[in-house]
C-alpha cells in the first residue's frame, strides 16, 4: 500500500500475489458473505492490477465502478 494512503481501522486488507485481487485470495468469499453485488476499484497501476481486478470482478458477475484519480487529488 502506498504510504500516503491511510487505511480505516475497520477495513480488512487483502494480501495478494496476483494482478487480479480475486485470484488466490478470499476476496470473493468475503464479498459473498456481505451479499455484495457491486465493487468499487481503484489503484495505482491501471494497466496492471486495476485492470485485472476489474476483469476478475466482471467475470464473477459483479457490477464494477472504477474510480479515477486526478493530479488534483492530494493525500
N, CA, C and O atoms as CSV, one atom per row, in Angstrom:
chain,resi,resn,atom,element,x,y,z
A,1,UNK,N,N,0.852,-1.175,0.000
A,1,UNK,CA,C,0.000,0.000,0.000
A,1,UNK,C,C,0.898,1.238,0.000
A,1,UNK,O,O,1.918,1.290,0.687
A,2,UNK,N,N,0.493,2.219,-0.781
A,2,UNK,CA,C,1.257,3.464,-0.847
A,2,UNK,C,C,1.250,4.113,0.542
A,2,UNK,O,O,0.205,4.151,1.191
A,3,UNK,N,N,2.383,4.618,1.002
A,3,UNK,CA,C,2.462,5.182,2.351
A,3,UNK,C,C,1.558,6.383,2.599
A,3,UNK,O,O,1.265,6.693,3.754
A,4,UNK,N,N,1.111,7.065,1.554
A,4,UNK,CA,C,0.220,8.211,1.727
A,4,UNK,C,C,-1.246,7.807,1.861
A,4,UNK,O,O,-2.093,8.639,2.186
A,5,UNK,N,N,-1.545,6.538,1.614
A,5,UNK,CA,C,-2.923,6.055,1.724
A,5,UNK,C,C,-3.136,5.583,3.161
A,5,UNK,O,O,-2.423,4.706,3.649
A,6,UNK,N,N,-4.108,6.165,3.822
A,6,UNK,CA,C,-4.403,5.807,5.208
A,6,UNK,C,C,-5.605,4.861,5.221
A,6,UNK,O,O,-6.680,5.190,4.719
A,7,UNK,N,N,-5.398,3.686,5.803
A,7,UNK,CA,C,-6.462,2.683,5.871
A,7,UNK,C,C,-7.293,2.919,7.121
A,7,UNK,O,O,-6.749,3.126,8.206
A,8,UNK,N,N,-8.600,2.888,6.969
A,8,UNK,CA,C,-9.522,2.975,8.090
A,8,UNK,C,C,-9.372,1.696,8.918
A,8,UNK,O,O,-9.202,0.614,8.356
A,9,UNK,N,N,-9.434,1.808,10.223
A,9,UNK,CA,C,-9.248,0.660,11.112
A,9,UNK,C,C,-10.283,-0.436,10.876
A,9,UNK,O,O,-10.033,-1.595,11.204
A,10,UNK,N,N,-11.437,-0.093,10.314
A,10,UNK,CA,C,-12.485,-1.090,10.041
A,10,UNK,C,C,-12.233,-1.876,8.760
A,10,UNK,O,O,-12.856,-2.915,8.543
A,11,UNK,N,N,-11.340,-1.402,7.919
A,11,UNK,CA,C,-11.051,-2.071,6.655
A,11,UNK,C,C,-10.179,-3.303,6.887
A,11,UNK,O,O,-9.261,-3.294,7.707
A,12,UNK,N,N,-10.488,-4.351,6.151
A,12,UNK,CA,C,-9.725,-5.591,6.259
A,12,UNK,C,C,-8.866,-5.716,5.010
A,12,UNK,O,O,-9.396,-5.825,3.904
A,13,UNK,N,N,-7.547,-5.701,5.170
A,13,UNK,CA,C,-6.687,-5.790,3.976
A,13,UNK,C,C,-6.748,-7.171,3.335
A,13,UNK,O,O,-6.931,-8.181,4.015
A,14,UNK,N,N,-6.592,-7.194,2.020
A,14,UNK,CA,C,-6.492,-8.428,1.249
A,14,UNK,C,C,-5.061,-8.487,0.739
A,14,UNK,O,O,-4.660,-7.653,-0.072
A,15,UNK,N,N,-4.294,-9.452,1.199
A,15,UNK,CA,C,-2.907,-9.603,0.744
A,15,UNK,C,C,-2.913,-10.495,-0.485
A,15,UNK,O,O,-3.369,-11.637,-0.429
A,16,UNK,N,N,-2.410,-9.976,-1.589
A,16,UNK,CA,C,-2.484,-10.701,-2.852
A,16,UNK,C,C,-1.115,-10.875,-3.473
A,16,UNK,O,O,-0.171,-10.150,-3.158
A,17,UNK,N,N,-1.025,-11.854,-4.366
A,17,UNK,CA,C,0.221,-12.127,-5.078
A,17,UNK,C,C,0.032,-12.104,-6.587
A,17,UNK,O,O,0.979,-12.342,-7.337
A,18,UNK,N,N,-1.182,-11.820,-7.036
A,18,UNK,CA,C,-1.507,-11.804,-8.463
A,18,UNK,C,C,-2.150,-10.461,-8.805
A,18,UNK,O,O,-2.593,-9.736,-7.915
A,19,UNK,N,N,-2.197,-10.139,-10.076
A,19,UNK,CA,C,-2.808,-8.895,-10.518
A,19,UNK,C,C,-4.283,-8.806,-10.179
A,19,UNK,O,O,-4.769,-7.744,-9.790
A,20,UNK,N,N,-5.002,-9.916,-10.324
A,20,UNK,CA,C,-6.427,-9.983,-10.021
A,20,UNK,C,C,-6.582,-10.198,-8.511
A,20,UNK,O,O,-6.156,-11.229,-7.991
A,21,UNK,N,N,-7.169,-9.263,-7.822
A,21,UNK,CA,C,-7.319,-9.357,-6.365
A,21,UNK,C,C,-8.185,-10.523,-5.917
A,21,UNK,O,O,-8.189,-10.875,-4.737
A,22,UNK,N,N,-8.919,-11.128,-6.846
A,22,UNK,CA,C,-9.730,-12.299,-6.518
A,22,UNK,C,C,-8.901,-13.582,-6.559
A,22,UNK,O,O,-9.213,-14.547,-5.861
A,23,UNK,N,N,-7.865,-13.595,-7.360
A,23,UNK,CA,C,-7.068,-14.809,-7.582
A,23,UNK,C,C,-6.178,-15.122,-6.376
A,23,UNK,O,O,-5.329,-14.318,-5.990
A,24,UNK,N,N,-6.386,-16.296,-5.793
A,24,UNK,CA,C,-5.564,-16.733,-4.678
A,24,UNK,C,C,-5.848,-16.033,-3.357
A,24,UNK,O,O,-5.040,-16.106,-2.431
A,25,UNK,N,N,-6.992,-15.353,-3.262
A,25,UNK,CA,C,-7.379,-14.679,-2.014
A,25,UNK,C,C,-8.792,-15.096,-1.638
A,25,UNK,O,O,-9.464,-15.802,-2.391
A,26,UNK,N,N,-9.231,-14.656,-0.477
A,26,UNK,CA,C,-10.603,-14.936,-0.051
A,26,UNK,C,C,-11.539,-13.755,-0.315
A,26,UNK,O,O,-12.610,-13.665,0.286
A,27,UNK,N,N,-11.142,-12.859,-1.206
A,27,UNK,CA,C,-11.965,-11.683,-1.503
A,27,UNK,C,C,-13.369,-12.076,-1.960
A,27,UNK,O,O,-14.352,-11.512,-1.481
A,28,UNK,N,N,-13.472,-13.029,-2.871
A,28,UNK,CA,C,-14.789,-13.456,-3.357
A,28,UNK,C,C,-15.671,-13.981,-2.236
A,28,UNK,O,O,-16.859,-13.664,-2.176
A,29,UNK,N,N,-15.096,-14.782,-1.350
A,29,UNK,CA,C,-15.862,-15.322,-0.222
A,29,UNK,C,C,-16.309,-14.207,0.726
A,29,UNK,O,O,-17.434,-14.224,1.225
A,30,UNK,N,N,-15.439,-13.258,0.965
A,30,UNK,CA,C,-15.800,-12.135,1.841
A,30,UNK,C,C,-16.963,-11.338,1.248
A,30,UNK,O,O,-17.896,-10.958,1.955
A,31,UNK,N,N,-16.891,-11.094,-0.058
A,31,UNK,CA,C,-17.967,-10.342,-0.712
A,31,UNK,C,C,-19.266,-11.134,-0.715
A,31,UNK,O,O,-20.342,-10.555,-0.563
A,32,UNK,N,N,-19.183,-12.447,-0.887
A,32,UNK,CA,C,-20.385,-13.289,-0.825
A,32,UNK,C,C,-21.043,-13.190,0.550
A,32,UNK,O,O,-22.264,-13.070,0.646
A,33,UNK,N,N,-20.238,-13.239,1.616
A,33,UNK,CA,C,-20.792,-13.146,2.982
A,33,UNK,C,C,-21.493,-11.804,3.206
A,33,UNK,O,O,-22.437,-11.709,3.991
A,34,UNK,N,N,-21.023,-10.776,2.511
A,34,UNK,CA,C,-21.645,-9.449,2.621
A,34,UNK,C,C,-22.815,-9.276,1.659
A,34,UNK,O,O,-23.486,-8.244,1.667
A,35,UNK,N,N,-23.055,-10.289,0.831
A,35,UNK,CA,C,-24.092,-10.242,-0.211
A,35,UNK,C,C,-23.868,-9.056,-1.149
A,35,UNK,O,O,-24.816,-8.397,-1.578
A,36,UNK,N,N,-22.589,-8.796,-1.460
A,36,UNK,CA,C,-22.228,-7.680,-2.338
A,36,UNK,C,C,-22.470,-8.059,-3.790
A,36,UNK,O,O,-22.191,-9.185,-4.202
A,37,UNK,N,N,-22.979,-7.136,-4.544
A,37,UNK,CA,C,-23.184,-7.343,-5.961
A,37,UNK,C,C,-22.408,-6.353,-6.810
A,37,UNK,O,O,-22.442,-6.404,-8.040
A,38,UNK,N,N,-21.707,-5.450,-6.135
A,38,UNK,CA,C,-21.010,-4.370,-6.834
A,38,UNK,C,C,-19.723,-4.059,-6.078
A,38,UNK,O,O,-19.712,-4.046,-4.847
A,39,UNK,N,N,-18.654,-3.812,-6.800
A,39,UNK,CA,C,-17.394,-3.432,-6.172
A,39,UNK,C,C,-16.911,-2.111,-6.748
A,39,UNK,O,O,-17.209,-1.772,-7.893
A,40,UNK,N,N,-16.173,-1.381,-5.952
A,40,UNK,CA,C,-15.543,-0.129,-6.376
A,40,UNK,C,C,-14.045,-0.385,-6.385
A,40,UNK,O,O,-13.476,-0.808,-5.378
A,41,UNK,N,N,-13.412,-0.131,-7.513
A,41,UNK,CA,C,-11.994,-0.462,-7.686
A,41,UNK,C,C,-11.195,0.806,-7.967
A,41,UNK,O,O,-11.612,1.668,-8.740
A,42,UNK,N,N,-10.052,0.896,-7.327
A,42,UNK,CA,C,-9.090,1.938,-7.624
A,42,UNK,C,C,-7.706,1.373,-7.361
A,42,UNK,O,O,-7.579,0.316,-6.742
A,43,UNK,N,N,-6.692,2.042,-7.809
A,43,UNK,CA,C,-5.341,1.555,-7.599
A,43,UNK,C,C,-4.334,2.455,-8.272
A,43,UNK,O,O,-4.663,3.523,-8.788
A,44,UNK,N,N,-3.094,1.994,-8.252
A,44,UNK,CA,C,-2.006,2.826,-8.755
A,44,UNK,C,C,-1.516,2.429,-10.144
A,44,UNK,O,O,-0.913,3.249,-10.836
A,45,UNK,N,N,-1.758,1.194,-10.565
A,45,UNK,CA,C,-1.268,0.746,-11.875
A,45,UNK,C,C,-2.473,0.276,-12.694
A,45,UNK,O,O,-2.848,-0.896,-12.661
A,46,UNK,N,N,-3.066,1.215,-13.428
A,46,UNK,CA,C,-4.305,0.941,-14.149
A,46,UNK,C,C,-4.169,-0.202,-15.140
A,46,UNK,O,O,-5.073,-1.030,-15.247
A,47,UNK,N,N,-3.075,-0.267,-15.858
A,47,UNK,CA,C,-2.910,-1.297,-16.887
A,47,UNK,C,C,-2.502,-2.651,-16.292
A,47,UNK,O,O,-2.345,-3.617,-17.038
A,48,UNK,N,N,-2.332,-2.740,-15.006
A,48,UNK,CA,C,-1.916,-3.982,-14.357
A,48,UNK,C,C,-2.981,-4.488,-13.413
A,48,UNK,O,O,-3.986,-5.058,-13.836
A,49,UNK,N,N,-2.752,-4.274,-12.131
A,49,UNK,CA,C,-3.630,-4.813,-11.095
A,49,UNK,C,C,-5.061,-4.288,-11.193
A,49,UNK,O,O,-6.013,-5.047,-11.012
A,50,UNK,N,N,-5.216,-3.019,-11.472
A,50,UNK,CA,C,-6.564,-2.451,-11.542
A,50,UNK,C,C,-7.349,-3.121,-12.663
A,50,UNK,O,O,-8.480,-3.557,-12.449
A,51,UNK,N,N,-6.768,-3.206,-13.844
A,51,UNK,CA,C,-7.443,-3.840,-14.979
A,51,UNK,C,C,-7.781,-5.296,-14.666
A,51,UNK,O,O,-8.896,-5.750,-14.928
A,52,UNK,N,N,-6.827,-6.019,-14.111
A,52,UNK,CA,C,-7.054,-7.435,-13.832
A,52,UNK,C,C,-8.105,-7.659,-12.755
A,52,UNK,O,O,-8.874,-8.617,-12.833
A,53,UNK,N,N,-8.150,-6.796,-11.760
A,53,UNK,CA,C,-9.173,-6.918,-10.728
A,53,UNK,C,C,-10.549,-6.582,-11.283
A,53,UNK,O,O,-11.527,-7.257,-10.959
A,54,UNK,N,N,-10.638,-5.550,-12.113
A,54,UNK,CA,C,-11.917,-5.210,-12.746
A,54,UNK,C,C,-12.400,-6.380,-13.595
A,54,UNK,O,O,-13.565,-6.769,-13.508
A,55,UNK,N,N,-11.520,-6.942,-14.410
A,55,UNK,CA,C,-11.910,-8.080,-15.250
A,55,UNK,C,C,-12.296,-9.283,-14.399
A,55,UNK,O,O,-13.240,-9.996,-14.737
A,56,UNK,N,N,-11.580,-9.521,-13.296
A,56,UNK,CA,C,-11.917,-10.617,-12.391
A,56,UNK,C,C,-13.285,-10.427,-11.761
A,56,UNK,O,O,-14.046,-11.385,-11.623
A,57,UNK,N,N,-13.603,-9.196,-11.379
A,57,UNK,CA,C,-14.908,-8.907,-10.786
A,57,UNK,C,C,-16.024,-9.106,-11.808
A,57,UNK,O,O,-17.053,-9.705,-11.497
A,58,UNK,N,N,-15.823,-8.608,-13.020
A,58,UNK,CA,C,-16.833,-8.770,-14.069
A,58,UNK,C,C,-17.050,-10.242,-14.390
A,58,UNK,O,O,-18.187,-10.678,-14.576
A,59,UNK,N,N,-15.970,-11.006,-14.455
A,59,UNK,CA,C,-16.052,-12.451,-14.734
A,59,UNK,C,C,-16.882,-13.167,-13.670
A,59,UNK,O,O,-17.550,-14.160,-13.961
A,60,UNK,N,N,-16.839,-12.667,-12.455
A,60,UNK,CA,C,-17.570,-13.278,-11.344
A,60,UNK,C,C,-18.977,-12.698,-11.173
A,60,UNK,O,O,-19.691,-13.060,-10.238
A,61,UNK,N,N,-19.370,-11.805,-12.069
A,61,UNK,CA,C,-20.733,-11.287,-12.069
A,61,UNK,C,C,-20.965,-10.032,-11.250
A,61,UNK,O,O,-22.114,-9.641,-11.044
A,62,UNK,N,N,-19.907,-9.393,-10.780
A,62,UNK,CA,C,-20.074,-8.166,-10.007
A,62,UNK,C,C,-20.231,-6.968,-10.933
A,62,UNK,O,O,-19.641,-6.923,-12.013
A,63,UNK,N,N,-21.027,-6.006,-10.504
A,63,UNK,CA,C,-21.012,-4.705,-11.134
A,63,UNK,C,C,-19.745,-4.003,-10.661
A,63,UNK,O,O,-19.279,-4.250,-9.549
A,64,UNK,N,N,-19.190,-3.141,-11.487
A,64,UNK,CA,C,-17.917,-2.502,-11.140
A,64,UNK,C,C,-17.986,-0.999,-11.375
A,64,UNK,O,O,-18.480,-0.542,-12.406
A,65,UNK,N,N,-17.487,-0.240,-10.410
A,65,UNK,CA,C,-17.245,1.183,-10.573
A,65,UNK,C,C,-15.739,1.376,-10.482
A,65,UNK,O,O,-15.115,0.959,-9.506
A,66,UNK,N,N,-15.159,1.998,-11.483
A,66,UNK,CA,C,-13.732,2.273,-11.499
A,66,UNK,C,C,-13.520,3.734,-11.132
A,66,UNK,O,O,-14.020,4.630,-11.812
A,67,UNK,N,N,-12.784,3.970,-10.065
A,67,UNK,CA,C,-12.529,5.320,-9.575
A,67,UNK,C,C,-11.307,5.875,-10.276
A,67,UNK,O,O,-10.268,5.219,-10.351
A,68,UNK,N,N,-11.438,7.086,-10.789
A,68,UNK,CA,C,-10.326,7.737,-11.472
A,68,UNK,C,C,-9.768,8.821,-10.558
A,68,UNK,O,O,-10.492,9.715,-10.120
A,69,UNK,N,N,-8.502,8.731,-10.285
A,69,UNK,CA,C,-7.837,9.790,-9.523
A,69,UNK,C,C,-7.241,10.791,-10.514
A,69,UNK,O,O,-6.831,10.422,-11.614
A,70,UNK,N,N,-7.200,12.027,-10.118
A,70,UNK,CA,C,-6.599,13.050,-10.965
A,70,UNK,C,C,-5.396,13.633,-10.241
A,70,UNK,O,O,-5.195,13.388,-9.052
A,71,UNK,N,N,-4.618,14.389,-10.950
A,71,UNK,CA,C,-3.452,15.011,-10.333
A,71,UNK,C,C,-3.864,16.059,-9.295
A,71,UNK,O,O,-3.022,16.535,-8.534
A,72,UNK,N,N,-5.139,16.420,-9.258
A,72,UNK,CA,C,-5.625,17.387,-8.294
A,72,UNK,C,C,-5.863,16.758,-6.927
A,72,UNK,O,O,-6.038,17.467,-5.936
A,73,UNK,N,N,-5.869,15.428,-6.873
A,73,UNK,CA,C,-6.133,14.735,-5.610
A,73,UNK,C,C,-4.881,14.776,-4.769
A,73,UNK,O,O,-3.800,14.431,-5.248
A,74,UNK,N,N,-5.005,15.188,-3.535
A,74,UNK,CA,C,-3.875,15.232,-2.615
A,74,UNK,C,C,-4.131,14.280,-1.465
A,74,UNK,O,O,-5.241,14.215,-0.936
A,75,UNK,N,N,-3.123,13.555,-1.086
A,75,UNK,CA,C,-3.261,12.629,0.043
A,75,UNK,C,C,-2.811,13.291,1.315
A,75,UNK,O,O,-2.850,12.674,2.380
